[in-house]
């Protein structure tokens, strides 16, 4: 598998996934290069949404497709915002408004535990009956205010206690090493290797 279409319109996710796949010699192509519109994400689970996105991209491009569905799940909010993390504060999408809504939802809440969750689905073709599925989580806590200039989404609010920094304060290389997406991709790569053996 030398070429793979990445089923996302999010430039940050595309870059992260491309960086992680590059050492394997896999050319990660954006679905935008094929003028593939974003797929609907009507499901209540990360896996179902990732599967829908991968199938949509594979069908419209004729290539193997990799889709990611990810978000932040906050313990005190019953796992919210979860699958609606990107549009938590409504449309149009806005990281600033999403972060503000999350801070408001957690005002006065002492349990700040949260985790990023990522579900990756790889389809070899649109009708692949055996999608390769991998998941990863990154545990941390939500701060009372943003810190750092990097990252995207909820990264300025998400503190990794082990690193003592927010995601917005760490390098891209460090993020790829410890992130939910990085962990899920490592699992995916192990499964691909096992299939090829």
Buried (B, 14 or more C-beta within 10 A) or exposed (E): BEEBBBBBBBEEBBBBBBBBBEEBEBEBBBBBEEEBEBBEBEBEEBBBBBBBBBBBBBBBBEBBBBBBBBBBBBBBBEBBBBBBBBBBBEEEEBBEBBBBBBBEBBEEEEEBEBBBBBBBBBBBEBEBEEBBBBBBBBBBBBBEEBBBEBBBBBBBBBBBEEBEBBBBBBEBEBBBEBBBBBBBBBBBBEBBEEEEE
